[in-house]
Amino acid sequence: QVQLVESGGGLVQPGGSLRLSCAASGSIFSAMGWYRQAPGKQRDLVATITSGGSTNYADFVKDRFTISRDNAQNTVYLQMNSLKPEDTAVYYCNAHSFMKMIYWGQGTQVTVSS
């Protein structure tokens, strides 16, 4: 059974930092990534990383967020710096297996507010 377990969300002031983690189990994954969904809005891609380490970022997080991956631990991270109120959302971990299945975590809330 595949499981994606996110952690690291919380409340942070504007300009602050958070690090999200997503521990995956039950399969080996090709691409992994993070999406986010603010209230009343669609779920948007934030960043992705392949098993080889190639990354892709949404324009709104470039130069502020960094995605990384520990293949041995089957874990993907999202380092978020210079956070803005508009980064407030539920952040979801996403993983693609080599069998072309797509999996989602339960989501972790990130709130940026003073």
N, C-alpha and C positions, 0 to 999 in steps of 0.2 A: 504494500500500500504506500502510495506516494504521499509525503507530507512536506509542506513548506511552513516553517514556523518563524514568523518575524518578531523582532524585538528592537528596542532602542528609541521608540517614539516618545513624545512627551511635549511639554510646554517649554518654549524657549523665547527669549527676548529677540527683537529684531537685531540683526548683526551677529547673532550667536551661531553655535554649531551643534549638530547632532550627528550621531553615527547609527545608521540602521543596519541590522544584521538579518539574514535569512538563512536558516539552517534547513537544508533539504535532505530527504531520506527516501529510500525506496526505489531509486533509479539513478541512472547516470544521465546528466543533462548536457545538451549541446549549448544552447544559449540560455542565459539567465538574465533577469533584469528587474527593473522597478517601474511601476506605473503609479499614478496618483489620481485621486478623484475628490474634488471639492464639492460641497453641497450644491445640488442643482446643476452640476456640470458633468460632462462626459469624462470617462477615464482616459487619461493621457499618458503616453509614453514619457518616461523621465530619462532612463538610460538602460542600455543593454551591454552585455559582455559575452563573448563566445568562449568556448572551452580553450581556445588558443590565445585568448586575451585581447582580441579586437573589441574596441568599444564604440558606442554610438550614444550621443547625447541630444536631448531636445535643446533647441536654441535658448530657451528660457533658463536653463541651468548650466550652460557652458561656462567654464572658468569659476564656477562656484561649487559644483558637486563633482565627486569622483567616485566611480564605480570600480570595485575590485572583486577578486574572486580567489578563493582557496579551493582548488580542485580536490586536494586530498581530504579536506573537511566537508566538501560539497556545500560550501557556504559562500554567499555573495553579500557584499557590503555596499553601503552607500554613505559616503562621507559628505555631509552637507554643511557648507560654510556660508557665511554672509547671508543668513536666512532672512527672508522678507515676509511680511504678513501675507502676501499672495502665495507663498509656499504652503500655507495652511491647507491641509487635505488629509485624507486617509491614503497611506502609501501601501501598495500591494506588491508583493514579490511574485515574480512570474518565471516559469521555467519550461523549457521545451526539451522533451526527451528525444533521443536519437530515433525513436519509433514514431516521431511526429505527433506525440501527445502534448497537450498544453495544460499546465497546472498553475493554480493560483493559491497564494496564502490567504489568511483570514483578514489581513490588513492591520496596520498600526497607525494610530492617530498622531499627526504632527501639527502642533498649534504654535504659530509665531505671533506673539502679542506682548505688548508692554503692560 
